[in-house]
Amino acid sequence: MLSNTAQKGFTILEMIIVIFLVSFSLVAIYGAFSVLVILNQDSSDRLEVAYLAQEGLEIIRNIRDANWNNDFPWLQSLDVCQTGCQVDYKTNGTNNLPTTFGQDGNYLDTDSGFYGYSIANPVEITKFKRKITINVINDQNSNSYAVRVFSEVFWTSKPILGLPQNQSIKVETILYDWQ
């Protein structure tokens, strides 16, 4: 039989072990939770990027249709996009895009909900950058009858373990001069 003093010491040792196990468990749960938060943000970013890439294709389609409605050549103002361009709904056209992406542009207008490249009244700077590239498809007579449109969106994801990663999503479509 243990003495009264030995029983008290054993209880303190048990408490130290329990505190250690609870602390270790809380640290592990916090680590797993922080990884889940980052993965959730990554999934949200990927969904938003997919919509932005698709929106880029739709803007080019709208410019083509507006050219037809105004009796302009169907590729008018889109020739600058052969080397890459930025487009948004506010400019109703195209802006030249530098070959390297800088920190300029890419604002979210919270009033309209559209992304843009104008620095007038930037409400919120976004981490997404969109580049539109158009490749003209010529037939045997060197007449352009179709274009291949690429919309690529770039962003930097938060690191899970290590450094942030540069990522991109690229979508494409072919537009025809069917009119």
C-alpha positions as CSV (number, residue, x, y, z in Angstrom):
1,M,0.0,0.0,0.0
2,L,1.2,3.5,-0.9
3,S,1.6,6.1,1.6
4,N,-0.5,9.3,1.6
5,T,2.5,11.3,0.2
6,A,3.0,9.0,-2.8
7,Q,-0.7,9.1,-3.7
8,K,-0.6,13.0,-3.9
9,G,2.6,12.9,-6.1
10,F,1.0,10.4,-8.4
11,T,-2.1,12.6,-8.9
12,I,0.2,15.6,-9.8
13,L,2.0,13.4,-12.3
14,E,-1.3,12.4,-13.8
15,M,-2.4,16.0,-14.1
16,I,0.8,17.0,-15.9
17,I,0.3,14.1,-18.4
18,V,-3.3,15.1,-19.0
19,I,-2.4,18.8,-19.5
20,F,0.3,17.7,-21.9
21,L,-2.0,15.5,-23.9
22,V,-4.8,18.1,-24.0
23,S,-2.3,20.8,-25.1
24,F,-0.9,18.5,-27.8
25,S,-4.4,17.7,-29.0
26,L,-5.4,21.4,-29.2
27,V,-2.3,22.2,-31.2
28,A,-3.0,19.4,-33.6
29,I,-6.6,20.4,-34.0
30,Y,-5.6,24.1,-34.6
31,G,-3.0,22.9,-37.2
32,A,-5.6,20.8,-39.1
33,F,-8.2,23.6,-38.9
34,S,-5.8,26.2,-40.3
35,V,-5.0,23.9,-43.3
36,L,-8.7,23.4,-43.9
37,V,-9.3,27.2,-43.9
38,I,-6.5,27.6,-46.5
39,L,-7.9,24.8,-48.6
40,N,-11.4,26.3,-48.4
41,Q,-10.0,29.6,-49.6
42,D,-8.1,27.9,-52.4
43,S,-11.4,26.2,-53.6
44,S,-13.2,29.5,-53.5
45,D,-10.4,31.2,-55.5
46,R,-10.5,28.4,-58.1
47,L,-14.2,28.9,-58.5
48,E,-13.9,32.7,-58.9
49,V,-11.0,32.2,-61.4
50,A,-13.1,29.9,-63.5
51,Y,-15.8,32.5,-63.7
52,L,-13.3,35.3,-64.5
53,A,-11.8,33.2,-67.3
54,Q,-15.2,32.5,-68.8
55,E,-16.1,36.2,-68.4
56,G,-13.1,37.1,-70.5
57,L,-14.4,34.9,-73.4
58,E,-17.8,36.4,-73.1
59,I,-16.4,39.9,-73.3
60,I,-14.6,39.1,-76.5
61,R,-17.8,37.5,-77.9
62,N,-19.7,40.7,-76.9
63,I,-17.2,42.9,-78.7
64,R,-17.5,40.8,-81.8
65,D,-21.3,41.0,-81.7
66,A,-21.2,44.8,-81.0
67,N,-19.0,45.2,-84.1
68,W,-21.6,43.3,-86.2
69,N,-24.4,45.5,-84.8
70,N,-22.5,48.7,-85.7
71,D,-21.6,47.4,-89.2
72,F,-17.9,47.3,-88.3
73,P,-15.5,44.5,-89.3
74,W,-16.0,41.7,-86.9
75,L,-12.4,41.8,-85.5
76,Q,-12.2,45.6,-85.1
77,S,-10.3,46.7,-82.0
78,L,-9.4,43.0,-81.2
79,D,-6.1,43.0,-83.2
80,V,-4.2,44.2,-80.1
81,C,-5.2,41.0,-78.4
82,Q,-3.0,38.9,-80.7
83,T,-0.1,39.6,-78.3
84,G,-2.3,39.7,-75.2
85,C,-4.7,42.3,-73.8
86,Q,-6.9,43.1,-70.9
87,V,-10.6,43.6,-71.4
88,D,-13.4,44.6,-69.2
89,Y,-17.0,45.7,-69.4
90,K,-16.4,49.3,-68.4
91,T,-14.0,50.2,-71.2
92,N,-16.2,48.6,-73.9
93,G,-13.1,47.6,-75.6
94,T,-9.5,46.6,-75.1
95,N,-6.4,47.8,-73.3
96,N,-2.9,46.8,-74.1
97,L,-1.4,44.5,-71.6
98,P,2.3,44.6,-70.7
99,T,4.3,41.4,-71.3
100,T,5.1,41.2,-67.6
101,F,2.3,41.6,-65.0
102,G,2.8,44.5,-62.7
103,Q,0.8,45.6,-59.7
104,D,-1.4,48.0,-61.7
105,G,-5.0,47.4,-62.6
106,N,-7.3,44.5,-61.5
107,Y,-9.8,46.3,-59.3
108,L,-13.2,45.1,-58.2
109,D,-15.9,47.8,-58.3
110,T,-18.2,46.9,-55.5
111,D,-21.0,49.1,-57.0
112,S,-21.2,47.2,-60.2
113,G,-19.6,43.9,-59.2
114,F,-17.4,43.8,-62.3
115,Y,-13.6,43.5,-62.4
116,G,-11.8,46.2,-64.3
117,Y,-8.4,47.7,-65.1
118,S,-9.2,51.4,-64.6
119,I,-7.6,53.0,-61.6
120,A,-10.4,55.5,-61.3
121,N,-12.1,54.9,-58.0
122,P,-10.5,51.5,-57.2
123,V,-12.5,50.1,-54.4
124,E,-10.7,46.9,-53.8
125,I,-7.5,45.5,-55.4
126,T,-7.8,41.9,-56.4
127,K,-5.1,39.2,-56.7
128,F,-6.4,38.0,-60.0
129,K,-5.0,39.0,-63.4
130,R,-6.6,38.1,-66.6
131,K,-4.9,38.0,-70.0
132,I,-6.8,37.5,-73.3
133,T,-5.0,36.2,-76.4
134,I,-6.5,35.9,-79.8
135,N,-5.0,33.8,-82.6
136,V,-6.5,34.4,-86.1
137,I,-7.3,31.3,-88.1
138,N,-6.9,31.9,-91.9
139,D,-8.3,29.9,-94.8
140,Q,-6.5,29.2,-98.1
141,N,-7.3,32.7,-99.4
142,S,-5.8,34.3,-96.2
143,N,-9.1,35.6,-95.1
144,S,-9.8,35.4,-91.4
145,Y,-12.9,33.4,-90.8
146,A,-12.3,32.3,-87.2
147,V,-10.3,33.2,-84.2
148,R,-9.1,31.1,-81.3
149,V,-9.6,33.0,-78.0
150,F,-7.7,32.2,-74.9
151,S,-8.6,33.6,-71.5
152,E,-6.0,33.0,-68.8
153,V,-6.3,34.1,-65.2
154,F,-3.3,34.2,-62.9
155,W,-3.1,34.4,-59.1
156,T,-0.9,33.5,-56.2
157,S,-2.3,31.0,-53.7
158,K,-1.6,31.0,-50.0
159,P,1.0,28.5,-48.9
160,I,0.0,25.4,-47.0
161,L,3.5,24.2,-46.3
162,G,6.2,26.4,-47.8
163,L,6.1,29.2,-50.3
164,P,3.1,30.7,-52.1
165,Q,2.5,29.2,-55.5
166,N,1.7,31.0,-58.7
167,Q,-1.2,29.4,-60.4
168,S,-3.3,29.9,-63.5
169,I,-6.4,28.6,-65.3
170,K,-6.7,28.9,-69.1
171,V,-9.9,28.4,-71.1
172,E,-10.4,28.7,-74.9
173,T,-13.0,28.9,-77.5
174,I,-13.2,29.5,-81.2
175,L,-15.3,32.4,-82.6
176,Y,-16.4,32.4,-86.2
177,D,-17.3,35.1,-88.6
178,W,-20.7,33.5,-89.4
179,Q,-22.5,36.7,-90.3
